[in-house]
Amino acid sequence: EEYRQGHIPGSVNLPLQTLSGRKSIGVGKDSPVYVYCYSGQTASQTMAALRLKGYTVYNLSGGMGAEGGSGWLGAGYEVTAR
């Protein structure tokens, strides 16, 4: 639901609950992966799960945040609902 409301352009929705059954996430393990969510808790769990699978993962500081506050939205960066 949050992804449909607005996300970073070019990002891919990869719900945490789908990770255990996946052999791949669509990128090579030699490429860095950046994760984010709105509160930071889910992204931290996703980062841990992907690191256990051998990926190099970074969590976006502040997540999506809020307009006028922290994170991506707080910085005024672009979002899309496509």
Secondary structure, 3 states (H helix, E strand, C coil): CHHHHCECCCCCCCCHHHCCCCCCCCCCCCCEEEECCCCCHHHHHHHHHHHHCCCEEEECCCCCCCCCCCHHHHCCCCCECC
